[in-house]
């Protein structure tokens, strides 16, 4: 395999890993307003991802960094043409991280409620925008002969792109609901399973529409196989969820996310960013790649660093593998001083997020 093709595969792996891991993070953030009934349950949901959410975002840094070094023209065109969308994603990720840390720093009801709103909206917005962004990357955008994006912001919000955004939002929320059922106990666990069933039906409809349109537009045998795996994984996740097999349900929902992303990259290859103006202006793995020397150095560095990162992240998930619920929450240190006189449960003893 030639180095440009190898790095296209590696970047696809990095984006796939990011969406698999950060997908349920986004889903849990959305569920803080959809599933949780009170502040104690919202704290439980946030604590399920407390030890891992920042590690999951490392995959985004690795994917973007890999694109910058291996395919500088792809990186430049994507990050300049999609600047406002990516800026919205970046701001959302920053605010969401701050919300996790600052939500419990003060006792006022309004303070905590506002940060909880930030967790919800800064999870839902990136989940939607990533679908819009990748739908445009796969379908093609106005790129001229100088490899520059010449469209406008409204050009990125086509019906196809909006459908992609709705799919990723629904899919990540479903992924998060299955993860919540896997990581919690009691009533939250039962309600997460029921909600996952309804979300799974919605995701099935959206997936058939979006992935079906993608396959019809430019797919081949390999992408068709990935499409079928995604649908089969989704159906298997629904069956496992209905039977209370949360571990299998999460595994199959992860298969759905992975297969869907893989399908998009299979449809995209050998392009990395098609031009809707002229096929001769498409960015490909060949004309957008760095020099062979650069790719060789990157390959050696990735071969050394990647296993270490995987081992560390796997260890983190193993350490924080236990289920939690409202009964695992310690007393809230701010409860006595809260201005509205209400009481709420405090921190979980295992996860690190407050």
C-alpha positions in Angstrom: 0.0 0.0 0.0 1.4 3.4 -1.0 1.9 5.9 1.8 -0.8 8.4 0.8 -3.3 5.6 0.7 -2.1 4.3 4.0 -2.5 7.7 5.6 -5.9 8.1 4.2 -6.8 4.8 5.9 -5.2 5.9 9.2 -7.0 9.3 9.2 -10.3 7.4 8.5 -9.5 5.2 11.5 -8.8 8.2 13.7 -12.1 9.9 12.7 -13.9 6.6 13.2 -12.5 6.2 16.7 -13.4 9.8 17.5 -17.0 9.4 16.5 -17.3 6.0 18.2 -16.0 7.4 21.5 -17.1 11.1 21.4 -20.4 10.0 20.0 -21.7 8.6 23.3 -20.2 11.6 25.1 -22.4 13.9 22.9 -25.3 11.5 23.5 -25.0 11.6 27.2 -24.8 15.4 27.1 -28.0 15.6 25.2 -29.6 13.1 27.6 -29.0 15.4 30.5 -32.1 17.3 29.4 -34.0 14.5 27.7 -33.6 11.6 30.1 -32.6 13.1 33.5 -35.5 14.2 35.7 -33.6 16.2 38.3 -30.2 17.6 39.2 -29.1 14.4 40.9 -29.8 12.3 37.7 -28.0 14.9 35.6 -25.0 14.5 37.8 -25.1 10.8 37.4 -25.2 11.1 33.6 -22.3 13.5 33.5 -20.3 11.3 35.9 -20.6 8.3 33.6 -18.4 10.1 31.1 -16.4 12.1 33.7 -13.2 10.1 33.6 -13.1 9.6 29.8 -14.6 12.6 27.9 -11.3 14.5 27.6 -9.4 11.5 26.5 -12.0 10.8 23.8 -11.4 14.3 22.4 -7.7 13.4 21.9 -8.9 11.4 18.8 -10.1 14.7 17.3 -6.7 16.3 17.8 -5.0 13.3 16.3 -7.3 13.2 13.3 -7.0 16.9 12.6 -3.2 16.8 13.2 -2.9 13.8 10.8 -4.8 15.7 8.1 -2.6 18.7 8.6 0.7 16.8 8.2 -0.3 14.1 5.7 -2.7 16.0 3.5 -2.1 19.8 3.9 -4.2 20.8 0.9 -7.1 18.8 2.3 -6.7 20.4 5.7 -6.4 23.9 4.3 -9.4 23.6 2.1 -11.6 22.0 4.7 -10.7 24.2 7.6 -10.9 27.4 5.6 -14.0 26.6 3.7 -15.8 25.2 6.7 -14.3 27.8 9.1 -17.5 29.0 10.7 -18.9 25.5 11.2 -15.6 24.2 12.7 -15.4 27.3 14.9 -18.8 26.6 16.3 -17.7 23.0 17.0 -14.6 24.2 18.7 -16.3 26.8 20.9 -18.9 24.2 21.8 -16.2 21.7 22.9 -14.5 24.4 24.9 -17.7 25.6 26.7 -18.8 22.0 27.3 -15.4 21.2 29.0 -15.7 24.4 31.1 -19.3 23.5 32.1 -18.2 20.0 33.3 -15.6 21.6 35.6 -17.4 24.8 36.8 -21.0 23.5 37.1 -20.6 22.6 40.8 -18.2 25.4 41.8 -21.0 27.6 43.2 -24.2 26.8 45.1 -26.6 29.1 43.2 -29.4 27.4 41.4 -29.1 29.7 38.4 -25.4 29.2 38.1 -25.7 25.4 38.0 -28.8 25.5 35.7 -27.0 27.7 33.2 -24.0 25.3 33.0 -26.3 22.4 32.6 -27.9 24.2 29.6 -24.4 24.6 28.2 -23.7 20.9 28.6 -26.8 20.1 26.6 -26.5 22.6 23.8 -22.7 22.2 23.4 -23.3 18.5 23.0 -26.2 18.7 20.6 -24.7 21.3 18.3 -21.4 19.5 17.5 -23.3 16.2 17.1 -25.4 17.9 14.4 -22.6 19.9 12.8 -20.3 16.9 12.3 -22.9 15.3 10.2 -23.3 18.4 8.1 -19.6 18.8 7.7 -18.9 15.2 6.6 -22.0 15.1 4.3 -20.5 18.0 2.5 -17.1 16.5 2.3 -18.5 13.3 0.8 -21.0 14.9 -1.6 -18.6 17.6 -2.7 -18.4 21.4 -2.4 -17.4 24.3 -4.7 -13.6 24.0 -5.0 -11.8 25.8 -7.8 -8.6 25.0 -9.7 -6.5 26.6 -7.0 -7.9 24.0 -4.4 -9.8 26.8 -2.7 -13.4 26.7 -1.4 -15.4 29.3 -3.3 -18.8 28.7 -1.9 -20.7 30.5 0.9 -22.0 29.4 4.3 -25.6 28.7 3.0 -24.1 26.4 0.4 -23.1 24.0 3.2 -26.7 23.5 4.4 -28.2 21.5 1.6 -31.0 19.0 2.3 -28.5 16.2 2.0 -26.2 17.9 4.6 -29.1 18.6 6.9 -30.2 15.0 6.7 -26.6 14.0 7.6 -26.7 16.3 10.6 -30.0 14.9 11.8 -28.6 11.4 11.5 -25.4 12.0 13.5 -27.4 13.8 16.2 -29.9 11.0 16.5 -27.3 8.2 16.2 -25.0 9.8 18.9 -28.0 10.3 21.2 -28.9 6.6 20.7 -25.3 5.6 21.3 -25.3 7.7 24.5 -28.6 6.1 25.7 -27.2 2.6 25.2 -24.0 3.7 27.0 -26.1 5.2 29.9 -28.0 1.9 30.3 -24.7 0.1 30.4 -23.2 2.5 33.0 -26.0 3.1 35.4 -28.3 1.3 37.8 -31.9 1.7 39.0 -34.6 3.8 37.3 -32.1 5.7 35.1 -31.0 2.4 33.5 -34.6 1.3 32.8 -35.6 4.6 31.3 -32.4 4.8 29.2 -33.3 1.4 27.7 -36.8 2.5 26.8 -35.6 5.8 25.3 -32.9 3.9 23.3 -35.7 1.8 21.7 -37.5 4.9 20.4 -34.3 6.6 19.3 -33.3 3.4 17.5 -36.4 3.5 15.3 -35.7 7.1 14.4 -32.1 6.4 13.6 -33.1 3.5 11.4 -35.3 5.7 9.3 -32.6 8.5 9.0 -29.8 6.0 8.3 -31.7 4.3 5.5 -32.5 7.7 4.0 -29.0 9.3 4.3 -26.8 6.2 3.8 -29.0 4.9 1.1 -28.8 8.2 -0.8 -25.0 8.2 -0.3 -24.7 4.7 -1.7 -26.9 5.5 -4.6 -24.9 8.6 -5.5 -21.4 7.2 -5.5 -21.1 3.9 -3.7 -19.6 0.6 -4.7 -19.5 -2.9 -3.5 -17.3 -2.1 -0.5 -19.5 0.8 0.7 -22.6 -1.3 0.2 -21.2 -3.9 2.5 -20.4 -1.3 5.1 -24.0 0.1 4.7 -25.4 -3.4 5.3 -23.2 -3.9 8.4 -24.4 -0.5 9.8 -28.0 -1.4 9.4 -27.5 -4.9 10.7 -25.6 -3.5 13.7 -28.4 -1.1 14.4 -31.0 -3.8 14.3 -28.9 -6.0 16.5 -28.4 -3.2 19.0 -32.2 -2.7 19.2 -32.8 -6.4 19.8 -30.0 -6.6 22.5 -31.3 -3.4 24.2 -34.9 -4.9 24.3 -33.6 -8.0 26.0 -31.6 -6.0 28.6 -28.2 -7.0 27.2 -26.6 -3.6 27.6 -23.1 -4.8 26.8 -24.1 -6.3 23.5 -26.4 -3.3 22.7 -23.5 -0.9 23.2 -21.2 -3.1 21.1 -23.6 -3.2 18.2 -24.4 0.5 18.4 -20.7 1.0 18.2 -20.6 -1.2 15.2 -23.3 1.0 13.6 -21.2 4.1 14.2 -18.0 2.6 12.9 -19.6 1.0 9.8 -21.4 4.3 8.9 -18.2 6.3 9.1 -16.3 3.7 7.2 -18.9 3.7 4.5 -18.5 7.5 4.1 -14.7 7.2 3.7 -15.2 4.3 1.2 -17.5 6.4 -0.9 -15.0 9.3 -0.7 -11.9 7.4 -1.7 -9.7 8.0 -3.8 -10.9 11.6 -3.3 -10.4 13.4 -0.1 -12.6 16.4 -1.0 -14.5 16.4 -4.3 -15.2 19.5 -6.2 -18.8 20.1 -7.3 -17.6 22.5 -10.0 -15.2 20.2 -12.0 -14.1 16.7 -11.3 -10.6 17.6 -12.5 -10.4 19.9 -9.4 -11.1 17.2 -6.9 -8.6 16.9 -4.0 -7.3 13.3 -4.1 -5.0 11.2 -1.9 -2.3 11.8 -4.5 -2.5 15.5 -5.3 -3.3 16.6 -1.7 -0.6 14.5 0.1 2.7 15.6 1.6 6.0 14.4 0.4 7.0 10.7 0.8 9.7 11.7 3.3 7.1 13.5 5.5 4.8 10.5 5.3 7.6 8.1 6.2 8.5 10.0 9.3 4.9 10.3 10.3 4.4 6.5 9.9 7.3 5.7 12.3 6.0 8.2 14.9 2.4 6.9 14.6 3.6 3.3 14.9 5.3 4.1 18.2 2.8 6.5 19.8 -0.5 4.9 18.8 -0.2 1.6 20.8 0.8 3.6 23.9 -2.3 5.9 23.6 -4.6 2.9 23.1 -3.2 1.1 26.1 -3.6 4.1 28.3 -7.1 4.8 27.2 -8.1 1.2 27.6 -6.7 1.2 31.1 -8.8 4.3 31.9 -12.0 2.6 30.8 -11.1 -0.5 32.7 -10.6 1.4 36.0 -13.9 3.3 35.7 -15.9 0.4 34.4 -18.4 0.1 37.3 -22.0 1.2 37.1 -23.2 4.2 39.1 -26.5 5.6 40.3 -28.0 8.3 42.5 -27.2 6.2 45.6 -23.5 6.5 44.8 -23.6 10.2 45.0 -22.0 11.9 48.1 -23.9 14.7 49.9 -23.7 18.0 48.1 -21.4 20.4 49.9 -23.5 23.4 48.6 -26.9 22.1 49.6 -27.1 23.9 52.9 -26.2 27.3 51.4 -28.3 27.1 48.2 -30.4 30.2 48.0 -33.7 28.5 47.0 -33.5 26.1 50.0 -33.6 23.0 47.8 -31.3 20.1 48.3 -29.5 18.0 45.7 -27.2 15.1 45.6 -23.5 15.8 45.1 -20.6 14.1 43.6 -20.1 10.5 42.5 -17.4 8.8 44.4 -15.8 7.1 41.4 -15.8 9.6 38.5 -13.8 12.8 38.6 -16.4 15.2 37.1 -18.4 17.2 39.6 
